[in-house]
């Protein structure tokens, strides 16, 4: 398993609603493994790998990342931001960003509060997203030639390997897209028609999965995403959700969907039979594209395969290489055998 493609996916910019660069990469890679690739009106990339028409399985991994839009430029050339997606302001202090204007511009992200050296005892305060600004080191006159209101901004952090782990911005959910592409590459003798969808605008309301699933009308929906691995100091074991190194996570429920229990049983039994390391996941808050697929048209049975990930929605999202491989194996074998299951309630 080469991680070079995952590195490219993570480092390619594309926030919700501005996925054009990541879409081009995904479209090019997906075309190697499917019979047909199309892009729908909202910008979802849909790859179709034909079987015998027994069932239609939709696999969805979102290609958007959280980021910002330029909302205001003051007279000094400092940029104010509109968040796109769920940020914790505590994770944004002293970060680097890229403003994607008429060209890509590196900048520094900081809150508009006094430096620690100048604060008095009562001046520390709880950070808010509205406190943050970007410094590009340019004057207002220079900025006016390069940056416009509405230009998008991404966090600036590279993909690295450290020990048995990988870390990057945007593992959520470029890792899911990678798992999908790798499974398509390995797939053999599947009977179902596979609709592999790299969805848009998941981080702002599962929008791409909603529109694409209405068009596809799948019999089975499988979302691919990261999930919380809170297996770190400060979190009691019963709150870990998942743990790194313990395999692919088979989701039972989250706040957007309840996985079809027959699908859960089928996938768990499959993982046991194939000796694929796995763990079961119940996520109290948060959701995946499964929540949209579950509601499309008259609905369909859905499930999510999750990659356990530490530090989600930061620039150092961290996952296990072995868990990544287990997710690919599980998805591949599921797509080859899913037609054998009966998921009617």
PyMOL commands that set and color helices and strands:
alter all, ss='L'
color gray80, all
select helices_A, chain A and resi 4-11+20-30+89-91+116-118+129-131+140-144+171-186+202-204+207-216+237-239+261-273+290-293+321-340
alter helices_A, ss='H'
color red, helices_A
select strands_A, chain A and resi 36-39+45-49+56-62+67-73+79-84+95-100+104-111+132-135+152-155+160-162+165-168+193-199+220-228+248-253+278-282+301-310+317-320
alter strands_A, ss='S'
color yellow, strands_A
deselect
rebuild
show_as cartoon
